[in-house]
């Protein structure tokens, strides 16, 4: 990584930490550069404004999360592959969210949070429809409702268990996949 890229990353990471702690409005550029060990000139060399920095935090997070969320679209064969892939996909999502919990907090608190949630939910819904068409998911399940439930549960479980250290990403990934694949009714 070149020096300029490293400087930008340090400012980005420092700002992310401070904004997650103090909120976007409660964090100043002066605080960011002081904590990062740089000048305001260095900040403005890499970001046009604090709003530009926020947009980059949101955009970077959204692109990476969307790619993870859309991972199951590659499963075209309904013969059990979804049962193998869902725990891996959920584990990857929980790992990402655990590693980027500050960004998650910032995104969800921002005006763009609703847009990001909708994009993720739309991806999940489209994947559910595809899996219904290929026979891997029951046709009587509303894909939009399921996508909303998955999005909400992943968000809540991240804060409730992952960020607190009560469960690992792998535990949450496996348990969440199991719940959505098999439900809660005991087999007779």
C-alpha positions in Angstrom: 0.0 0.0 0.0 1.4 3.4 -1.0 1.9 6.1 1.6 -1.1 8.2 0.3 -3.4 5.1 0.4 -2.2 4.2 3.9 -2.9 7.8 5.1 -6.4 7.7 3.6 -7.0 4.3 5.2 -5.8 5.5 8.6 -8.1 8.6 8.4 -11.0 6.4 7.2 -10.5 3.9 10.0 -10.1 6.6 12.7 -13.2 8.5 11.4 -15.2 5.3 11.4 -14.3 4.6 15.0 -15.1 8.1 16.2 -18.3 8.4 14.2 -19.5 5.0 15.6 -18.8 6.2 19.1 -20.0 9.8 18.9 -22.3 9.9 15.9 -21.8 11.7 12.6 -22.9 15.1 13.8 -20.9 14.7 17.1 -17.6 14.1 15.3 -15.6 16.9 13.7 -12.9 16.7 11.1 -10.5 18.3 13.6 -11.1 15.4 16.0 -10.6 12.8 13.3 -7.3 14.2 12.1 -6.0 14.8 15.6 -6.8 11.2 16.6 -5.3 9.9 13.3 -2.1 12.0 13.7 -2.6 14.0 10.5 -3.5 17.5 9.5 -6.8 18.8 8.0 -4.9 19.2 4.8 -4.3 15.5 4.7 -8.0 14.9 5.3 -9.1 17.2 2.5 -6.6 15.7 0.1 -8.5 12.4 0.4 -12.1 13.5 1.1 -14.0 16.5 -0.2 -15.9 16.9 3.1 -17.1 15.0 6.1 -20.2 14.1 4.1 -18.0 12.7 1.4 -16.3 10.5 4.0 -19.7 9.3 5.3 -20.7 8.5 1.7 -17.5 6.4 1.3 -18.1 4.6 4.5 -21.7 3.7 3.5 -20.8 2.8 -0.1 -17.9 0.6 0.8 -19.9 -1.2 3.4 -22.9 -1.6 1.1 -20.9 -3.0 -1.8 -19.1 -5.6 0.4 -22.3 -6.7 2.2 -24.3 -6.9 -1.0 -21.7 -9.2 -2.5 -21.9 -11.6 0.5 -25.7 -11.4 0.5 -25.9 -12.3 -3.1 -23.6 -15.3 -2.8 -26.5 -17.9 -3.0 -27.6 -16.7 -6.4 -24.9 -18.9 -7.9 -26.7 -22.0 -6.6 -28.7 -23.2 -9.6 -29.0 -26.8 -8.5 -31.7 -27.3 -5.8 -30.5 -30.8 -4.8 -29.3 -30.0 -1.3 -26.8 -27.4 -2.2 -28.7 -24.7 -0.5 -28.5 -26.6 2.8 -24.7 -26.7 2.5 -24.3 -23.2 1.3 -26.6 -21.3 3.7 -24.6 -21.9 6.8 -21.4 -20.8 5.0 -23.1 -17.7 3.6 -24.6 -16.7 6.9 -21.3 -17.3 8.7 -19.5 -15.1 6.1 -22.1 -12.4 6.6 -21.9 -12.5 10.4 -18.1 -12.5 10.2 -18.2 -9.4 8.0 -20.6 -7.7 10.3 -18.6 -8.5 13.3 -15.4 -7.2 11.7 -17.2 -4.1 10.5 -19.6 -3.4 13.4 -18.6 0.3 13.5 -19.5 0.7 9.8 -22.8 -1.2 10.4 -23.7 1.2 13.3 -22.9 4.2 11.1 -24.8 2.9 8.1 -27.9 2.1 10.1 -27.8 5.5 11.8 -27.4 7.3 8.5 -30.1 8.5 6.1 -28.7 6.0 3.6 -29.4 3.1 6.1 -32.9 2.6 4.7 -31.6 2.4 1.2 -28.9 -0.1 2.2 -31.4 -2.3 4.0 -33.8 -2.2 1.0 -31.0 -3.2 -1.4 -30.0 -6.1 0.8 -33.6 -7.2 1.2 -34.2 -6.9 -2.5 -31.2 -9.1 -3.2 -32.4 -11.7 -0.7 -35.9 -11.6 -2.1 -34.7 -12.1 -5.7 -32.6 -15.0 -4.6 -35.6 -16.6 -2.8 -37.7 -16.2 -5.9 -35.0 -17.9 -7.9 -34.7 -20.7 -5.4 -38.5 -21.1 -5.5 -38.4 -21.3 -9.2 -35.8 -24.1 -9.1 -37.6 -26.0 -6.4 -35.2 -25.4 -3.5 -37.5 -23.1 -1.5 -41.2 -23.8 -0.9 -43.5 -21.8 -3.3 -45.9 -20.8 -0.5 -43.3 -18.7 1.3 -43.6 -15.0 0.6 -40.0 -14.1 -0.6 -40.3 -10.5 0.4 -41.5 -11.3 3.9 -38.7 -13.9 4.3 -36.1 -11.5 3.0 -37.3 -8.8 5.5 -37.2 -11.4 8.3 -33.7 -12.5 7.4 -32.4 -9.0 7.2 -33.9 -8.0 10.5 -32.8 -11.1 12.4 -29.2 -10.8 11.1 -29.0 -7.2 12.2 -30.4 -7.9 15.6 -28.4 -11.1 16.2 -25.2 -9.2 15.3 -25.8 -6.7 18.0 -27.3 -9.1 20.6 -24.7 -11.9 20.3 -21.8 -11.2 18.0 -20.7 -7.7 19.1 -21.1 -8.8 22.7 -19.0 -11.9 22.1 -21.7 -14.2 23.4 -21.7 -16.2 20.2 -19.2 -16.5 17.3 -20.0 -15.8 13.7 -19.9 -19.5 12.9 -22.3 -20.3 15.7 -24.7 -17.6 14.5 -24.3 -18.6 10.9 -25.1 -22.3 11.5 -28.0 -21.6 13.9 -29.6 -19.0 11.8 -29.3 -21.1 8.7 -30.7 -24.1 10.6 -33.7 -22.0 11.8 -34.5 -20.7 8.3 -34.0 -24.1 6.7 -35.9 -26.3 9.2 -38.0 -24.0 11.3 -38.7 -24.6 15.0 -41.2 -27.5 14.9 -39.7 -30.8 16.1 -39.9 -33.5 13.5 -42.2 -36.4 14.4 
